[in-house]
Amino acid sequence: MAIRSILRYPDPRLREKSQDVTTFGDDLRQLVTDMSETMYAANGAGLAAIQVGVPVRLFIVDGPVAGGADDAPPKVFINPEIVSLSDEAQTGDEGCLSFPGIYVPVKRGMRARVRAF
């Protein structure tokens, strides 16, 4: 278990195209564990693998933020695909661990259906 460094804008690695996750094993499990520890250590609500320098299609979201119970573990999305978005939207301030201290209003669909491992 380790807390990884979070890449900060304008690090060019943040713009790398992420590849599909094709190998499921101990290395992937360790990456998810490290990302979880890193996200919580930085007081984040979500973190993508690219933000810790790993260009694969994987992100995690804090369990309660993802709609779980207050003590729910992080939700892991591997090779995610957006299937549908609701027409109903809301705007709220959002931040990003790669842009520390910056919060901007973002309009998002109220619900999204995502297919992932």
C-alpha positions as protocol buffer text, in pm:
chain_id: "A"
residue {
  index: 1
  type: MET
  ca { x: 0 y: 0 z: 0 }
}
residue {
  index: 2
  type: ALA
  ca { x: 132 y: 340 z: -95 }
}
residue {
  index: 3
  type: ILE
  ca { x: 24 y: 695 z: -146 }
}
residue {
  index: 4
  type: ARG
  ca { x: 120 y: 794 z: -498 }
}
residue {
  index: 5
  type: SER
  ca { x: 204 y: 1139 z: -632 }
}
residue {
  index: 6
  type: ILE
  ca { x: -86 y: 1312 z: -805 }
}
residue {
  index: 7
  type: LEU
  ca { x: 7 y: 1472 z: -1136 }
}
residue {
  index: 8
  type: ARG
  ca { x: -73 y: 1843 z: -1150 }
}
residue {
  index: 9
  type: TYR
  ca { x: -170 y: 2047 z: -1454 }
}
residue {
  index: 10
  type: PRO
  ca { x: 10 y: 2123 z: -1688 }
}
residue {
  index: 11
  type: ASP
  ca { x: 193 y: 1788 z: -1664 }
}
residue {
  index: 12
  type: PRO
  ca { x: 176 y: 1648 z: -2021 }
}
residue {
  index: 13
  type: ARG
  ca { x: 114 y: 1295 z: -1891 }
}
residue {
  index: 14
  type: LEU
  ca { x: -239 y: 1405 z: -1800 }
}
residue {
  index: 15
  type: ARG
  ca { x: -312 y: 1428 z: -2175 }
}
residue {
  index: 16
  type: GLU
  ca { x: -194 y: 1076 z: -2260 }
}
residue {
  index: 17
  type: LYS
  ca { x: -455 y: 850 z: -2414 }
}
residue {
  index: 18
  type: SER
  ca { x: -548 y: 583 z: -2161 }
}
residue {
  index: 19
  type: GLN
  ca { x: -554 y: 221 z: -2273 }
}
residue {
  index: 20
  type: ASP
  ca { x: -804 y: -50 z: -2182 }
}
residue {
  index: 21
  type: VAL
  ca { x: -724 y: -259 z: -1878 }
}
residue {
  index: 22
  type: THR
  ca { x: -652 y: -606 z: -2016 }
}
residue {
  index: 23
  type: THR
  ca { x: -479 y: -781 z: -1726 }
}
residue {
  index: 24
  type: PHE
  ca { x: -666 y: -841 z: -1402 }
}
residue {
  index: 25
  type: GLY
  ca { x: -443 y: -952 z: -1117 }
}
residue {
  index: 26
  type: ASP
  ca { x: -229 y: -843 z: -825 }
}
residue {
  index: 27
  type: ASP
  ca { x: -83 y: -538 z: -1002 }
}
residue {
  index: 28
  type: LEU
  ca { x: -431 y: -403 z: -1077 }
}
residue {
  index: 29
  type: ARG
  ca { x: -548 y: -476 z: -724 }
}
residue {
  index: 30
  type: GLN
  ca { x: -243 y: -287 z: -589 }
}
residue {
  index: 31
  type: LEU
  ca { x: -310 y: 8 z: -820 }
}
residue {
  index: 32
  type: VAL
  ca { x: -670 y: 33 z: -696 }
}
residue {
  index: 33
  type: THR
  ca { x: -556 y: 11 z: -332 }
}
residue {
  index: 34
  type: ASP
  ca { x: -291 y: 278 z: -387 }
}
residue {
  index: 35
  type: MET
  ca { x: -539 y: 503 z: -568 }
}
residue {
  index: 36
  type: SER
  ca { x: -788 y: 472 z: -282 }
}
residue {
  index: 37
  type: GLU
  ca { x: -526 y: 564 z: -24 }
}
residue {
  index: 38
  type: THR
  ca { x: -403 y: 850 z: -243 }
}
residue {
  index: 39
  type: MET
  ca { x: -754 y: 987 z: -300 }
}
residue {
  index: 40
  type: TYR
  ca { x: -843 y: 987 z: 71 }
}
residue {
  index: 41
  type: ALA
  ca { x: -504 y: 1130 z: 175 }
}
residue {
  index: 42
  type: ALA
  ca { x: -571 y: 1422 z: -62 }
}
residue {
  index: 43
  type: ASN
  ca { x: -932 y: 1464 z: 61 }
}
residue {
  index: 44
  type: GLY
  ca { x: -1063 y: 1379 z: -285 }
}
residue {
  index: 45
  type: ALA
  ca { x: -1396 y: 1235 z: -396 }
}
residue {
  index: 46
  type: GLY
  ca { x: -1261 y: 1059 z: -704 }
}
residue {
  index: 47
  type: LEU
  ca { x: -937 y: 980 z: -883 }
}
residue {
  index: 48
  type: ALA
  ca { x: -845 y: 850 z: -1228 }
}
residue {
  index: 49
  type: ALA
  ca { x: -545 y: 627 z: -1290 }
}
residue {
  index: 50
  type: ILE
  ca { x: -399 y: 883 z: -1532 }
}
residue {
  index: 51
  type: GLN
  ca { x: -380 y: 1128 z: -1240 }
}
residue {
  index: 52
  type: VAL
  ca { x: -123 y: 902 z: -1073 }
}
residue {
  index: 53
  type: GLY
  ca { x: 68 y: 853 z: -1398 }
}
residue {
  index: 54
  type: VAL
  ca { x: -88 y: 523 z: -1507 }
}
residue {
  index: 55
  type: PRO
  ca { x: -255 y: 562 z: -1850 }
}
residue {
  index: 56
  type: VAL
  ca { x: -529 y: 299 z: -1817 }
}
residue {
  index: 57
  type: ARG
  ca { x: -908 y: 338 z: -1827 }
}
residue {
  index: 58
  type: LEU
  ca { x: -981 y: 315 z: -1456 }
}
residue {
  index: 59
  type: PHE
  ca { x: -1119 y: 554 z: -1197 }
}
residue {
  index: 60
  type: ILE
  ca { x: -1247 y: 533 z: -841 }
}
residue {
  index: 61
  type: VAL
  ca { x: -1516 y: 733 z: -662 }
}
residue {
  index: 62
  type: ASP
  ca { x: -1570 y: 767 z: -288 }
}
residue {
  index: 63
  type: GLY
  ca { x: -1844 y: 522 z: -186 }
}
residue {
  index: 64
  type: PRO
  ca { x: -2090 y: 774 z: -35 }
}
residue {
  index: 65
  type: VAL
  ca { x: -2037 y: 1012 z: -329 }
}
residue {
  index: 66
  type: ALA
  ca { x: -2126 y: 724 z: -563 }
}
residue {
  index: 67
  type: GLY
  ca { x: -2456 y: 676 z: -378 }
}
residue {
  index: 68
  type: GLY
  ca { x: -2347 y: 419 z: -120 }
}
residue {
  index: 69
  type: ALA
  ca { x: -2379 y: 420 z: 257 }
}
residue {
  index: 70
  type: ASP
  ca { x: -2163 y: 657 z: 464 }
}
residue {
  index: 71
  type: ASP
  ca { x: -1912 y: 378 z: 526 }
}
residue {
  index: 72
  type: ALA
  ca { x: -1922 y: 231 z: 173 }
}
residue {
  index: 73
  type: PRO
  ca { x: -1584 y: 151 z: 16 }
}
residue {
  index: 74
  type: PRO
  ca { x: -1476 y: 334 z: -299 }
}
residue {
  index: 75
  type: LYS
  ca { x: -1651 y: 229 z: -617 }
}
residue {
  index: 76
  type: VAL
  ca { x: -1409 y: 113 z: -888 }
}
residue {
  index: 77
  type: PHE
  ca { x: -1479 y: 158 z: -1261 }
}
residue {
  index: 78
  type: ILE
  ca { x: -1259 y: -38 z: -1503 }
}
residue {
  index: 79
  type: ASN
  ca { x: -1289 y: 30 z: -1878 }
}
residue {
  index: 80
  type: PRO
  ca { x: -1598 y: 247 z: -1822 }
}
residue {
  index: 81
  type: GLU
  ca { x: -1845 y: 337 z: -2096 }
}
residue {
  index: 82
  type: ILE
  ca { x: -2128 y: 588 z: -2061 }
}
residue {
  index: 83
  type: VAL
  ca { x: -2446 y: 409 z: -2169 }
}
residue {
  index: 84
  type: SER
  ca { x: -2695 y: 691 z: -2106 }
}
residue {
  index: 85
  type: LEU
  ca { x: -2734 y: 1028 z: -1938 }
}
residue {
  index: 86
  type: SER
  ca { x: -3051 y: 1177 z: -1796 }
}
residue {
  index: 87
  type: ASP
  ca { x: -3190 y: 1487 z: -1964 }
}
residue {
  index: 88
  type: GLU
  ca { x: -3230 y: 1647 z: -1623 }
}
residue {
  index: 89
  type: ALA
  ca { x: -2915 y: 1834 z: -1518 }
}
residue {
  index: 90
  type: GLN
  ca { x: -2782 y: 2031 z: -1226 }
}
residue {
  index: 91
  type: THR
  ca { x: -2490 y: 2267 z: -1179 }
}
residue {
  index: 92
  type: GLY
  ca { x: -2253 y: 2246 z: -886 }
}
residue {
  index: 93
  type: ASP
  ca { x: -1901 y: 2350 z: -798 }
}
residue {
  index: 94
  type: GLU
  ca { x: -1644 y: 2081 z: -869 }
}
residue {
  index: 95
  type: GLY
  ca { x: -1273 y: 2052 z: -810 }
}
residue {
  index: 96
  type: CYS
  ca { x: -1001 y: 1821 z: -935 }
}
residue {
  index: 97
  type: LEU
  ca { x: -697 y: 1691 z: -749 }
}
residue {
  index: 98
  type: SER
  ca { x: -485 y: 1774 z: -1056 }
}
residue {
  index: 99
  type: PHE
  ca { x: -597 y: 2140 z: -1031 }
}
residue {
  index: 100
  type: PRO
  ca { x: -559 y: 2198 z: -656 }
}
residue {
  index: 101
  type: GLY
  ca { x: -756 y: 2485 z: -506 }
}
residue {
  index: 102
  type: ILE
  ca { x: -963 y: 2549 z: -819 }
}
residue {
  index: 103
  type: TYR
  ca { x: -1340 y: 2499 z: -808 }
}
residue {
  index: 104
  type: VAL
  ca { x: -1570 y: 2585 z: -1098 }
}
residue {
  index: 105
  type: PRO
  ca { x: -1942 y: 2539 z: -1167 }
}
residue {
  index: 106
  type: VAL
  ca { x: -2002 y: 2230 z: -1382 }
}
residue {
  index: 107
  type: LYS
  ca { x: -2335 y: 2126 z: -1534 }
}
residue {
  index: 108
  type: ARG
  ca { x: -2388 y: 1748 z: -1511 }
}
residue {
  index: 109
  type: GLY
  ca { x: -2669 y: 1507 z: -1581 }
}
residue {
  index: 110
  type: MET
  ca { x: -2856 y: 1408 z: -1264 }
}
residue {
  index: 111
  type: ARG
  ca { x: -2808 y: 1041 z: -1346 }
}
residue {
  index: 112
  type: ALA
  ca { x: -2574 y: 843 z: -1567 }
}
residue {
  index: 113
  type: ARG
  ca { x: -2572 y: 476 z: -1656 }
}
residue {
  index: 114
  type: VAL
  ca { x: -2216 y: 348 z: -1682 }
}
residue {
  index: 115
  type: ARG
  ca { x: -2102 y: 4 z: -1792 }
}
residue {
  index: 116
  type: ALA
  ca { x: -1771 y: -104 z: -1637 }
}
residue {
  index: 117
  type: PHE
  ca { x: -1598 y: -397 z: -1474 }
}
